[in-house]
Every structure is written in C-alpha cells, then in structure tokens.
Amino acid sequence: MTSGHEHTVKAFDQDIGQLRGLISQMGGLAEQAIQEAMQALQRGDTTLAKQVRSDDKRIDAIEAEIEKLVVRLIALRAPMADDLREVIAALKIAAVIERIGDYAKNIAKRVPMIHTEGEDRIEAISLLPAMAQLASDMVHDALNAFSARDAAAADAVCKRDKSLDDFYDSIFRSLVTFMVENPRTISQVAHLLFVAKNLERIGDHATNVAEMVYFAATGRYLADSEPGDIQES
C-alpha cells in the first residue's frame, strides 16, 4: 500500500516537473523573440517586428502562471532546503525571462525607425546578428542548466558574459565611427546603438539566471566577482 508521504513526494515531483516545463516554454518564446526581432531588423520587416511585440503577451501570461504555481507549491508542499531553493529560483528566473522578452520587444519597436530614413546601408547591422546569437545561446544554455540542475554549466554561462561585453564594445566603436563618417545616419545609428545595448543587457540577464541556477543547485553563491569574471569554486 502506498503511503501518504509517497503520494506527497510524487505530487511534489509532478509540480516541479510542471514548473520546469513552464520555464522551458517561457525561455523558448524569449529565444524566439530575440531571433525574430533580429530577422525583422536585418530585413526591415515591420510586419514581423509587430508580431514580436504582440507575441510578448504570451511570455507575460506564462510568467503569471508560474507565479500561481509557485505560490500553490509553497503553500501545499512546504518544500525544504534544496527543493525550496529550486522553487524560489524558478520564480526569480521567470521574472528575468520576462525582462529578456521585453528587450527583444524593444528591439522590434526600433525596426520601423531604423528602416524609414533614407537608403543608406549601415554595414554595422551585419555585426549585430552574431552578437544576438551569442546572447540567445547564453539564455538557452542558462535555462538548460536550470532544467538539469547543472552548476558547472551555469558557471560556464557566466564566464561567457565577458565575450558579449567585448562584442558590444566593438560594435559600439564601429557604429560611432560610421555615424561620424555618415552624418545623415545619426538617427538610425542611435537606434542601432540601443539595439546593441539591449543585446548586452540580455546577456547580463542570462548571467543572472545562471547565477540563480548555481545557487539553487549548490546552496552557494558564485564567489564575489564581476559578471563574466567568475572565480572557480
């Protein structure tokens, strides 16, 4: 005969599985938003940009669902120690993913403004997709680390933030140089600088997720360090 404790453990495991699934779904939508926002930017596709902005509501809806599940889980299951850390981490991670979705939406909002002023081709646009891919990969890997409770993978994501910051610095210099040499493009370049900054912030948020994953998995914080300069534990 199955004990009540075993029923409780099984129910908790099911809830945790649902929570991980929602985080994964939310993260997948955020990654898609980044990729589609960049596609819209490259092509000057205002229809796709508008779709990215509209789809952000789905990310917000999943965050609300996660919040309700976490409240129910804590109230009914009273998780302890590492289980509680994972539940709280999931709640915080959901909030961070929502912000990542907002950054993708902000990129999409700038597409019409970048592609309405003249026909000058800003070559630096060609640099942004690679930066976006690095940022998106960091988000993807941080969420995979959460799903697997993999502290080493989380640590590896944190170490990549420095590469993204270097990418941003390079693109910033390239855009400013282009703007000086082509004064007619000042307005467009200003919007592209915001795009690059949004991508840099997405990387920062991916790092934040990875730090939460590390704590949830180990009960320890990554040693006092700057983002992208994580010390070995």
C-alpha positions in Angstrom: 0.0 0.0 0.0 1.4 3.4 -1.0 2.0 5.8 2.0 0.7 9.3 2.2 4.3 10.5 2.2 4.9 8.8 -1.1 1.8 10.4 -2.6 3.1 13.8 -1.4 6.6 13.3 -2.9 5.0 12.1 -6.2 2.7 15.2 -6.3 5.7 17.5 -5.5 7.8 15.9 -8.3 4.9 16.5 -10.7 4.6 20.1 -9.7 8.4 20.6 -10.1 8.2 19.0 -13.5 5.4 21.3 -14.5 7.4 24.3 -13.2 10.5 23.3 -15.2 8.3 22.8 -18.2 6.8 26.3 -17.9 10.2 27.8 -17.5 11.4 26.0 -20.6 8.4 27.1 -22.6 8.8 30.7 -21.5 12.5 30.6 -22.3 11.9 29.2 -25.7 9.5 32.0 -26.5 12.1 34.6 -25.3 14.8 33.0 -27.5 12.3 33.0 -30.5 11.6 36.7 -29.8 15.3 37.6 -29.9 15.8 35.7 -33.2 12.7 37.1 -34.9 13.4 40.7 -33.7 16.9 40.4 -35.3 15.4 38.9 -38.5 13.0 41.9 -38.7 15.9 44.3 -38.2 18.0 42.8 -40.9 15.2 42.6 -43.5 13.4 45.8 -42.5 10.4 43.6 -41.9 7.9 45.8 -39.9 5.2 43.1 -40.0 7.5 40.6 -38.3 8.6 43.3 -35.8 4.9 44.0 -35.0 4.4 40.2 -34.4 7.3 40.1 -32.0 5.7 42.9 -30.0 2.3 41.1 -30.0 3.8 37.7 -29.0 5.3 39.2 -25.9 1.9 38.8 -24.2 2.4 35.1 -24.3 5.6 35.4 -22.3 3.8 37.6 -19.7 1.0 35.1 -19.4 3.3 32.2 -18.7 5.1 34.3 -16.0 1.7 34.8 -14.3 1.1 31.0 -14.5 4.5 30.3 -12.9 3.8 32.8 -10.1 0.5 31.0 -9.3 2.1 27.6 -9.4 5.0 28.7 -7.1 2.5 30.1 -4.5 0.5 26.9 -4.6 3.6 24.7 -4.4 5.0 26.5 -1.3 1.6 26.6 0.4 0.6 23.0 -0.2 4.0 21.2 -0.3 6.1 23.2 2.1 9.4 22.4 0.3 12.6 22.4 2.3 16.3 23.1 1.6 17.3 22.4 -2.0 13.7 21.9 -3.2 12.8 25.4 -1.8 15.8 26.9 -3.5 14.8 25.5 -6.8 11.2 26.8 -6.5 12.3 30.3 -5.5 14.9 30.3 -8.3 12.2 29.4 -10.8 10.1 32.3 -9.6 13.1 34.7 -10.0 14.1 33.2 -13.3 10.6 33.7 -14.7 10.9 37.4 -13.9 14.3 37.6 -15.6 13.0 35.8 -18.8 10.1 38.3 -18.9 12.7 41.1 -18.9 14.6 39.4 -21.7 11.3 39.3 -23.7 10.9 43.0 -23.1 14.4 43.6 -24.5 13.5 41.7 -27.7 10.3 43.6 -27.9 12.2 46.9 -27.6 14.5 45.8 -30.5 11.4 45.1 -32.6 10.0 48.5 -31.8 13.0 50.2 -33.4 12.8 48.4 -36.7 10.5 50.9 -38.4 12.6 53.8 -37.2 15.8 52.3 -38.5 14.4 51.5 -41.9 12.4 54.6 -42.7 15.1 57.2 -43.1 16.9 57.2 -46.4 18.5 54.3 -48.2 22.0 54.4 -46.6 23.1 50.9 -45.7 24.6 50.7 -42.3 27.2 47.9 -42.5 27.3 47.6 -38.7 23.8 46.0 -38.9 25.6 42.9 -40.3 27.6 42.6 -37.0 24.5 42.6 -34.7 23.1 39.1 -35.6 26.3 37.4 -34.3 26.0 39.3 -31.1 22.4 38.4 -30.9 23.2 34.7 -31.4 25.7 34.8 -28.6 23.2 36.4 -26.3 20.5 33.9 -27.3 22.8 31.0 -26.8 23.6 32.2 -23.3 19.9 32.4 -22.5 19.4 28.9 -23.9 22.3 27.3 -22.0 21.4 29.0 -18.7 17.9 27.5 -19.0 19.3 24.1 -19.9 21.4 24.4 -16.8 18.3 25.1 -14.7 16.5 22.1 -16.2 19.5 19.8 -15.4 20.4 21.5 -12.1 23.9 21.7 -13.6 26.1 24.1 -11.6 29.1 23.7 -13.9 27.0 24.6 -17.0 25.7 27.6 -15.1 29.2 28.7 -14.2 30.3 28.4 -17.9 27.5 30.7 -19.0 28.7 33.4 -16.5 32.2 33.2 -17.9 30.9 34.0 -21.4 29.4 37.3 -20.4 32.8 39.0 -20.9 32.8 37.9 -24.6 29.4 39.5 -25.1 30.6 42.7 -23.4 33.6 42.8 -25.7 31.3 42.3 -28.7 29.2 45.2 -27.6 32.3 47.5 -27.2 33.4 46.5 -30.7 30.0 47.2 -32.3 29.7 50.5 -30.3 33.0 51.7 -31.8 32.0 50.6 -35.3 28.6 52.4 -35.1 30.0 55.6 -33.7 32.7 55.7 -36.4 30.1 55.1 -39.1 27.9 57.8 -37.7 30.8 60.3 -37.7 31.6 59.5 -41.3 27.9 59.5 -42.4 26.1 62.3 -40.5 22.9 61.6 -42.4 22.6 58.3 -40.5 22.8 59.7 -37.0 19.2 58.9 -36.1 19.4 55.3 -37.5 22.7 54.6 -35.7 21.3 55.9 -32.4 18.6 53.3 -32.6 21.1 50.6 -33.6 23.2 51.6 -30.5 20.1 50.9 -28.4 19.7 47.5 -30.1 23.3 46.6 -29.3 22.7 47.7 -25.7 19.6 45.7 -25.4 21.5 42.6 -26.6 24.2 43.3 -24.0 21.5 43.5 -21.3 20.1 40.2 -22.5 23.5 38.7 -21.8 23.6 40.2 -18.4 20.2 38.7 -17.6 21.3 35.3 -18.9 24.2 35.6 -16.5 21.7 36.4 -13.7 19.8 33.3 -14.5 22.9 31.2 -14.4 23.9 32.6 -11.0 20.5 31.7 -9.7 20.8 28.2 -11.1 24.2 27.8 -9.5 22.8 28.8 -6.1 19.7 26.5 -6.5 21.9 23.5 -7.4 24.7 24.0 -4.8 23.3 26.2 -2.0 26.3 28.5 -2.5 26.7 31.8 -4.4 29.4 32.1 -7.0 32.3 33.8 -5.3 32.2 37.6 -5.2 33.1 38.6 -8.7 32.1 40.7 -11.6 29.8 39.3 -14.3 32.0 37.3 -16.7 34.8 37.1 -14.2 33.6 34.2 -12.1 36.1 32.6 -9.8 36.5 28.9 -9.5 34.6 27.4 -6.6 
